[in-house]
Amino acid sequence: MYEYELRARSAELLRRAAYERLAREAVRGRRAARREAAERAAAGRGDTGESESSGGRPRRPRFARPA
């Protein structure tokens, strides 16, 4: 019985590792696609490579300063 449980656990760990590997590959592929799209868009606009801020308003301090 112990040997059967050990094999089942080993198979489960192998399946989980394969699934996590696939998930990492998918994330890596999405990041690469996003990066390539940004590079194409930057090349089309003629940007210098400096990224814009995400918001349209100037950055403000998060908290008011004490007097």
Secondary structure, 3 states (H helix, E strand, C coil): CHHHHHHHHHHHHHHHHHHHHHHHHHHHHHHHHHHHHHHHHHHHHCCCCCCCCCCCCCCCCCCCCCC
